[in-house]
Amino acid sequence: MQRLWSKFSPVFRRFLISYLIVLLIPQIAGYASYRTSIEVAKASSIENSLSSLNLGKEIIERHLVEVETFTKQLAINQDLYRLIADPKPLDSNNVYGLGRMQRSLSMYSSTNDYLSNFFIYIRNYNAIITPNTVYYRPEHYYEANRLEGMTFEEWEEAVLKKPHLNEMVPLKKYRREIRDTVFVETPAVTFLQSIPLNSFNNPQAMIGVLIDEDHMGSLLQNIVDQYGGWALVADREGRLILSRGIGEEEAKRFTEASSDENGEVSPTGDGRLLISIRSDLNGWTYMAGIPEQALMTKADRIQKVTTTFTLAALVIGLLIGLVLAYRHSAKVHSLLSVFREQNHVSREKIGNEYDFLAGNIAALIANNKLLESSLNDQLPLLRDAFIKRLLTGDFYTLRELEAVSGQTGVRLRGEHGRAGILKVAGYGSADSEEIIQELSVARLIVRQALSRLEPDVLVTDWGSDQIAFVHVLARELNRRLEDGLLELVDAVYRQHRLSITIGLGSAFDAWNGVADSFNEAQQALEYAVHTRAVGITRFEDAMKATELYYYPIESEQRMLNTLKAGELEETYRLLDQLFSRNFEERELSYDMTQQFVTELKGTFLKLAEQKIFHDESLTDHIKEQIAAVSSTDGVDQLRDRFGKLIHDICMDVRKKKCDMHAETVSEIIRYIHERYSDAELTLYRIAEHIGKPEKYISQMFKEHTGTNPSDYVELVRIGKAAELLQQNLLTIDEIAAQVGYNSAHSFRRAFKRVRGVSPSTFRQMAD
């Protein structure tokens, strides 16, 4: 890592810092969103707690209203009214009347839990009626339902003798008898109401309802169970009515410090939030102390999830940043290395890498534009050279012809056409500057006229007074070409007084036949000049007037070139053309046939004397085959003999080429095995060492080995790495550097691609 950091230090750091800045922007936005979510979650929890407290308050108030309604119903009860309004009967205990009243009360206690334990005190009889029994003496009732901290006298004075109006006695424990000699102590809140309802100074009776704390407190228990806090209710004077989850002393401290604000939320100082609600019905205050930690449950969950995802995003983002920074800086480093080598500049003298790259790239662009301009200036010359090579038959394969035509911008439309050559008549030898200038003007005039005749015609100068051309057209349009050329001859003469003689070759059906058509055109022009003909002379017309055999020097040269190149098919085509021209289109005499066969044998003898064969013994064999050819043989026999010579020569040339290629491939393999540890070993380096173009090297190597040079380099490197892994003396990073990889990551990927397992797994398997 230190080596990597030092190697890409300037560029690597800049890339990494840029990625980290981009990574921090969403993190900052995420943190702001996180804080907002925390506040919203906290506010939502407080609102839920407030709603729970408010719900408990409403239910308690509703039950208190039911108790109050119950007392009003009793106040108008006829049996009770007779007991408190009628004079005391002779039966001082009025057992019947009190008993009937007690029986009517039993149905109330079965319909409401809040009304399960209540009593009615009737002053006339000094008796207390409950749903279960009648106490003819109040002290008996008190003995069964004694309040904590009060004597009977105090209870009688405070409860039975004083008037009450919807009065609520705060929470007190009372001892209640559930069966004989069995008592339980239960906290309860006592509701007191004097009867009649408007008897403020002289009440005749009093109703007391004992509300069990469990019934009222259960409504607040949900807050305690859900949040682990506490809840309490205090009356208007701050007296504690009931509580849950809090001690009495602590509860009094909160009730004394309560404020008049409704829905207040404030911290208590012990990690809790105090929530208080004031009732509009009776002025009671409902309080809840909820731990902040409980309220932050959702917030904590959000915090954990956010923290986990944030850390994961940071780690993953950092790793991605490191990978991207390394990949991009490695490319920049490669460019820097190339430019440093070309400019012979050390790393310390580069300064700012981007300025250095910008300067070199700008120089490359400028040089490229300059080269493009030079090529554009040379394009007419290249085009002219291409047309001359096409006319002389220097292209041995169609692929080579198409490649060069694409480079020079010459469009090859169709495959049919005719080649021709024209001569500006009326000039002698070009031995003066004045004649040369006149001929240049004349050639320019004729070339422009040819271009107007057909824009795609291929035209080039052929000597000082001759112009060669190739006209592409369909076979059925030959007559139109001749008519157009005749019009050109007439127009040039009328406008410029220039006499033109034109020779036309036969039509060709493939671009490889252009040279043959042009040879025929030259022969036709020579015949026209010899006979002083004017206008157009066709090769067919010229050949009808002579019995000479057809074997121009250009055809012989093409035959020699194709044999040296091992182009079997092209050489067969040339041989077929020669036999067709001499034995199908002509009726040669015996002497002309003998001369043609002798000339053709001489061509093969020239080739044998050049010692081009891979097998030296083949030279004598070829000479023997040539000597065996006789002009007395039939045409088919001659064709077969010369075809056999062509086959033997081309096969030997191809074998020689193959052996040469094998030697070159062996040299490439040897060079790869010597330099595989060099990280800069590329196809360009290999081609530079061999002295051949990269495309040629790559194609030849794949033909012989079935793989690309770059893939073979990788195979050699991985094979050596496997040996080092088995020795178990070096680390994987050291092995990666030793076998020519810039990084252990690229080495691991290459190793797994070739061997199917990672280097560490391979080492474990080897162990």
Buried (B, 14 or more C-beta within 10 A) or exposed (E): EEEBEEBBEBBBEBBBEBBBEEBEEEBEEBEEEBEEBBEEBBEEBBEBBBEBBBBBBBBBBEBBEEBBEBBEEBBEBEBBBEBBEEEEEEEEEBEEBBBEBBEBBEEBBEEBEBBBBBBBBBBBBEBBBBBEEBBBEBEBBBEBBBBEEBEBEEBBEBBBEEBBEBBBBBBBBBBBEEEEEEBEEBBBBBBBBBBBBEBEEEBBBBBBBBBBBEBBBBBBBBBBEBBEBBBBBBBEEEBBBBBBBBEEEBBBEBBEEBEEEEEBBEEBEEEBBBBBBBBEEBEBBBBBBBBBEBBBEBBBEBBEEBEEEBEEBBEEBBEEBBEBBBEBBBEBBEBBEEBBEEEEBEEEEBEEBEEBBEEBEEEEEEEEEEEEEEEEEEBEEBBBBBBBBBBBBBBBBBEEBEEBBEEBEBEBEEEBBBBBBBBBBEBEEBEEEEBEEBBEEBBEBBBEBBEEBBEBBBBBBBEBBBBBBBBBBEEEBBEEBBEBBEEBBEEBEEEEEBBBBBBBBBBBEEBBBBBBBBBBBBBBBBBBBEEEBBBBBBBEBBBEEEEBBBBBEBBBBBBBBBBBBBBBEBBBBBBEBBBEBBBEEBEBEEEBBBBBBEEBBEBBEEBBEEEBBBEEEBBEBBBEBBEEBEBEBEEEEBBEBBBEBBEBBBBBBBBBBBEEBEEBBEEBBEBBEEBBBEBEBBBEBBBEBBEBEBEEBBEBBBEBBEEBBBBBBBBBBBBBBBEBBEEEEBEBBEBBBBBBBBBBBBBBEBBBEBBEEBBEEBBEEEE
